[in-house]
Amino acid sequence: MGAFEGVTLADRFRNHFGHTDHLYGALLAEMADDWEVGGVTRELFEGWDDADARQFPQLRLLAGLYRIVLRGDAPQLEGFYPALGGDLDHHEAWAPVRPVLAAHVDELRKSLSEAPQTNEPARSVALLVGLSRALNRTGLRRVRLLEPGASGGLGLLVDRYRFVGQGWAAGPQDSPLVVKRCEAEGFSPEAFDVVDRRGCDVAPVDAATEVGAAYLTSFVWPWQLDRHARLAAALQVAREHPVVVDRARASAWVAERLAEPVGEDVLTVVWHSVTRLYWPVEETGAMNAAVEEARGRMPLTHIAMEHRWDAAPGDADPGMPFIEVDGEAIATCDHHGPPVTFQR
């Protein structure tokens, strides 16, 4: 039994999607059955019964399996992955998947300790919206971007992407990545110049390498072809314009960066997306404290795209994430970015 009043891991697997309409829904249903009869799934998740719901161990394992497929070590599974051109019936996937799980137990158990690194580039629309609000308020146009929890740093390349919304567009017209259907009715993007950008992560990914690109790809669900196309385009941008992502914890890194001198005509922006669920509460508090302490020394704004997990304990759905500017929720958006809807 887990820590959810009699809810087992098998229950959580079944409830994650609640259907078998796609590959992961079908696999989680089969894994739930396998866990209950003491199969390889039970071995893989040994010690994870009491894992916090926000750790999503089931998604970590499915990403680990996807990496095995991506590197060519399970060619019999490629036909079940639409992103790899597969069109086989996903309801038939469990029979060939189960022996692959059994053959890679050690690797897959290790994958459970690796937090999902989706690094969805379309989430940077939240930065564009929040940044425009801050630029309009301050009148500044030169920007220093700092992103804790940056993963591969794709969220730092906001000025290299093209965004198209309801009655507006922003970014270079020749960008490899065009983020469509941003909506945000009435939004007017502000012009800006990124003079410095840098990120940190406890496990940074070099998005400019083949290994790093495959790692990030493994966290994108294989039937979501639009997201795979966006990621591939963003990875092209990252190869052309590589960014620095330091190996560090968020609070200490942010405090160190904010201690550096910066021009009075530069707006420092601390920005993060879908990271709070992975950080300890103390880490989030320490990072927020570092931001507040620095406000008197420089023009500074804190932009976040985050779910309200504090209002949705246990396995409850936290709903859509909010776009926050200095603690004020100005809009909601989808889990992966667009569309944006402003708060009334």
Secondary structure, 3 states (H helix, E strand, C coil): CCCECCECHHHHHHHHHCCCCCHHHHHHHHHHHHHHCCCHHHHHCCCCCCCCHHHCHHHHHHHHHHHHHHCCCCHHHHHHCHHHCCCCCHHHCHHHHHHHHHHCHHHHHHHCCCCCCCCCHHHHHHHHHHHHHHHHHHCCCEEEEEEECCCCCHHHCHHHCEEECCCCEECCCCCCCEECCCECCCCCCCCCEEEEEEEEECCCCCCCCHHHHHHHHCCCCCCCHHHHHHHHHHHHHHHHCCCCEEECCHHHHHHHHHCCCCCCCEEEEEEEECCCCCCCHHHHHHHHHHHHHHHHHCCEEEEEEECCHHHCCCCCCCCCCEEEECCEEEEEEECCEEEEEECC
